[in-house]
Amino acid sequence: MTSFDSSPQLSVWRALLALAVVFVMLATTGWTAVRHKGVTSPLDAAVTAWHHGDLNGRALPDPDAPPTRLAHFFASLTGQQRNELATRYPLAVGNMNGAPVELRYRANRIALGQAREVAEKSTHDNRLTTAGQLDAAQHVNRYTSLMNPDRKILAFDPEGSGRVAEVFGDLGTAQRVSVVVPGVDTTVLTFERTARQYTAPVGMARSLYKEEHSAKPGAKTAVIAWADYTAPAGLGVDAATAMRAEEGAIRLNSLVRALPGRSSVALYCHSYGSVVCGVAARKLPPRVSDIAVAGSPGMRAEKASKLGTDARVWAMRDPDDWIQDVPHLEVGGLGHGADPVSRGFGARVLSAAGAHGHTGYFEPGTESLRNFADIGVGSYGDLQCAHGHDTCRDGSSGGTSA
């Protein structure tokens, strides 16, 4: 494992290599952050309707108000009134931090049904290409799956590639909450997979939830598969910059601050998701006790101590993970900084034995998953350090390793 602290010649070589990679990406993919001005998304329309709405003549609060204020508003309503708002403004309520989670689940089931109707119409729209109709049919199938009454959809937005978050367990009674933050190419269609299921957010979260209960039977935990940000599409320029991460960091912070109760929270950040977590770190509330990254291209910081968080910072990487070949530096906004598994970064480096590549960290039977689960239930003494990093558990009550 190569340390980030290297000779000046090697640093220059890496910088040149990084710039060459960027130029190739620009030439082959172009800028992917194209904005469609003047188009109102379904969620924007729902929020606008909420702004202009009322409940029996009573003005509705600002949907962007602090979660505590929104929670107080919903607590002041009868069950019938809450259900009325979820029915009238499903997308708004389903994505409203501060609304009761059970109400959000109900609202998002309604919103998914509405999105499915739109997608079904598109499957027969002759103005679309065959590929467009097929894409619509895939969305119908995905929305139908997400609408299953047993599923707890905490957030949903059908706009663009789609955003979604799902809960496993009971957020209301959980003493510890784990949030899985995925990386590039995460969309509503890739949110779950049948083949290679543990490479998708749903499979990751389910696997972690099951492993946490194996590590500590009876533990009151919940796991969130959080794909509620617009991830970069492929390994283009978006993936080489922090733009998507900065947008995602705002949303991630909002989620964590709105979680019910006083549960501690651990973040599990895979690939580009670790960039999101790195950018979010400085503004995370104290309830975030742990940030664990796997297959990370960097966290937009040169050292863990510069992330601006008191949370424990953990890192792991499988020896076969191709991400190790990405230059770990930042030049003019391109690249994501130091390698989190390098000694100079100062994270607690954990074993990822058995992960096999870039997407295997949540596979059952791997040491990476067992380590994640031990963090999730607070069993820090059971963690397995990476080879040569036997002090990863030292001072595990807080902070980063030396």
N, C-alpha and C positions, 0 to 999 in steps of 0.2 A: 504494500500500500504506500503510495508516494505522498509525502507531506506537501502541503500547499506552499510552505516556505521553501523556496528553491533558489538556485543561482540566478543572477541577473540575466545571464544568457538564455536560460531556460524560460524565464518569465517573458522575455522578448519574443522567443520562439512561439510560446503559447499565445501571446497577443496577436502575432501575425497569423497564426493558424485560426484563431477565433475570427479575425476580420475576413480571412479567406472563406471560412464557412458561411459567414453572414452574406458576403457578396454572392456566393453560389445560391443561397436561399433567395436573395433578392432577385437574381436573374431567373430562377426557375419557378418561384411561387408568387413573387410580388407581395405588396403589402396586403394583408388579409383583413385589416381593420377598416372595412368599408362601412360607412354610415348611410343609412337610408333616411334622408331627412324628410320630414313632413308626414311620416307614416306613424299612426297611432296604434300602439300594440293593444291587445286585449286587456292586459293588466293595467296599462295607462288609462284605458277607457273605463275600467272598473273603478280605479281610484278616483278619477274625475267624477264619476257618478256618485261615489261615496261623499266626495267633497260637497256636492250639491244636494245631497239627500238629507233626510231627517227621520226621526223615529217618533211618531205621534206628536209632531211639532217640535220635538227636541233636537237641537243641532247635533250632528255627529262630530266626534273629535277628529283632529288632524291625524290621519293614519301614520304619519311620521313622528307623532308625539312619543316621548319616552315610554318604553314598555310598561313601567309602573303605572303611568297615568292611564294608558289604554286598559291595563288589567283592572284598574279601579272602575273604569267606565263599564266594562263588561260585567263586573261583579255586581254593579248596581242594577242590572237588568234581570228580568224574569227569564226562565228557560225558553218560554215562547218567544220573547223579544229577541233573544240571542239567535234562535233558530230562524227567525224572520230576517235578520240581518244577513245570516249565512246564505239564505235562499236568494235574497235580493242582490247581494254583492259577493258572490262566492269567491271570485278571484281576489278581491280586496281583502276579505276576511281570512281566506286561506293563506295569505302571505303576510298577515299583520302580526308583527312581533308584539306580544302583549295580549293578544287574544287567547282565550283558553285553548290548550292544545287539542282537546277533544272536539271543540267547535271548528278548529282549523281542519282537522281530519274530515269532518262532515262537509265543510265548505269546499274542500279540494275534491271530494268525491263528486260533488255537483259540477264543479268547474271542469273536471275530467270528462264528465258526461257531455257537457256542452262542446268541449274540444273534439270529442269523438264524433259528434254529429257533423261538425264542420269538416272533419277529415273524411267521413263517410261520403259526404257530398262530393268531395274532391276526387274520390276514386272513380266517379262516373262523369267527371268534367272533361268533355272532349277538347277543351282548350289546352289541357295539360298533355305533355308527352307521356308515352308509356312509362318512362322512368318516373315522371312526376306522379302518375296514378299509383305506381307501385310504392313509392315513398309514402303516399297518403294511406295506403292499405297497411303499411308497416306501423304507421302512427295509430291507426285504428286498433291494431292488435296490442300495441304498447299501452294505450289508454285503457283498453278493456282490462288488461292485466292489473294496472295500477288501481282500477276501481274496485277490485275485489274487497268485500267488506272486512276481511281480516287484515288488510293492509292499512298502515297509519302514515298517510302522506302529509307531511308537515309543511311543504311548500311545493308550488307548481306554477309554472309559467310556460305556455305553449309557444311563445314568440321565438322566432328564429330556430336555433337548434334545440331549444327547450331547456328548462331548468327544473329540477325536482329534488326533494329531500324526503327520506323515509325513516321512520323510527322503528327500532326493534326493542321490545321491552316497554316498561311503563315509566315515562318521564316524570309523572307525578309522584311516584314512590322511590325512584332511583336515588341512591346515595352517591353514585359515581356515574358519570355520563361520558361516553367515548364518541368522538366525532371523526369520521373518516373523510378526509379531504382528497379527492382524486386529482389526476393530472390531465394531460392533453387528450383531445378527442372524446371528452365526456359530454354526452348529449342525452336527451330523453330516450333515444333509441339504443344507446350503449349503456344506459343506466343498469341494465341487467342482461346477462347472457345465459344461454343454455349450455353451449360449449364454452370451456375455459371460464366457468362461472366466477372463479375467484379473482379474475382480472377486472371485473366490473364492480362498481360501488356497492350494489346490493349483495353480491357474493362476498365481498370483503367484509361488509358490516355483519352479515349473518354469521360468517365464519368466526369473526372476532367475538360476537355475542355468545356463541356456543362455547368457544374456548375459554372465555371469562368464567362461565359457569362450571366448566370442567376444572379450572384452576382453583375456584373457590365456590363450591356448591352452596346455593342459598344466597349468594351475593345479590344485592339489589342494584342491578346495573341496567343501563339502557345504552344502545348504540345507535347513532344517526349516520345513515349513508347520505352525505351532504354533497349533492351536485347542484347546489343552488347558486352557481356563478357561471358565467360564460367562459368556458375553458378554451384555450387555443386549439385551433384545428390543425393537427399535424405539427411537424417540426419546422414551421416557417418562422417568420420574423416575430409574430405574436409570442411564440414560445421562447424566443431569445430575449424578450424584453419583459418589463414588469407591469405593462399596461393592464393586462387581464388580471394579474395578481393584485394590483392596487384596487381595482373594482371589486374583486372577490374578497379582499381583506375587509372592506367596509361591510360587506354582507355577512362575513363570518363573525365579525365583532358584534354585529346586531343580533345574530342568532344566539351567540353565547350569553349576551346580556339579557336576553329575553327568556332563557330557559327557566322553567318554574323551580321553586324550592331553592335549596342552598347546596345542591350537589356539587362536588368538585368535578372538573371537566378535564379530560385529556384529549389532545388533538393528535391524529395519526395522518401524516401528510405524505402522500406518495408522489414522487416525480415532481411535476410542475406544481402540484399541491403544496410542496414544501416551500416554494417561492411565495405562494399565497400566505402560508403560515408565518413565514419570515417577515413579510411586510406587515402582517396583522399584529405581530408579537408585541410591539411597543404599546399598543392601545388595548390589549387584552385585559379583562378584569382579573382581580386576584384569584377568583375561583378556578382559573385555568392553572392546574398544578403541573401539567406535563405537556411537552411538545415533542413528539417522536417522528422523525423523518426517515424515509426509506427510499433508496434510489434517487437521491436528491441531486439536482444540478447546481444547488446553492440556495442560500436563504437571503440573498441581498445584504449580507453582512460579512465582514472579515473574521469576526470572532463571535462565539455564542454570547459572550458578555456584552457585545454591542447590539444585541437584539432588543434590549430595553425591557426585558421581562424577568420576573423572579421565578418563572416556571422552570422545572428541570428540563433540559434539552438533551434528547437522546437521538442517536443516529445509527443507521445500519446500512450496509450495502453488500450484496452477494458478490463474490469474486467474479462471476460470469456476467454481471450487469454491465451492459454497454455504456451506461451513463458515466462510468469512470473514464471513458475516452473523451468526454466533452471537456473542453478547456474550462477550468474553474477560475474564472476571473470576470471582471466587469470593466468594459471599455466603452465610454460614451453612451452608457445606458444599455449596451448589449452584453449579455452574459449575466450571471447571477452571483458572482463572487466566490468566496473560498469554499473548498470541499468540506462539508460537514463531518466527514469521517477522518479528516486529517488531524493530527495531534495539535497543530497550531490553532485549530478552530475552537477546541475546548469543549465539545459536546461529550456526552457519555456514550461511548461506542459499544453497541451490542452485537451479539452474534446473529447472523442471518443464515445459519447453516440450513441447507435444504431448500432454500428459496429458488435456486436455479433461474437466474436471469433477472430481467427488469420487472416482471409482473407476477412473480411467485411469492411475494412476501406474506400473503394471507392464506396460502395453501395449508390445509390441515396437515399436521405432522411435522411442520417445519419449526425450527427453533425461533425463527423470526416471529411467527404467530404466537408461540408460547410466551416470548418476551413481551409482545404487545399486550397479551392478556394479563400478564403479571403486573404490568403498569396499570392496566385498566381496573384491577381489583386492589391495587396498592400493595402487592406482594413484592416489594423491591428487593428483599433478601433472596428471592428465588431467581432473579434475573441472571442470564448467562452473558458475560462480557465477550466481546470479540477477541480473537487471539492477539495477544500483545497489549490488550487494554484491560488488564485485570483489576484496575482501580475504578471501573465504571460505576460501581455501587457505593463508592466512598462518599460520605456526606449525603446520602440519598434523601435526607429530609428536605432538601431544597437546593436551588442554584445549579450551577454547571460544574463539571469536573475541571481539574486544573489543566 
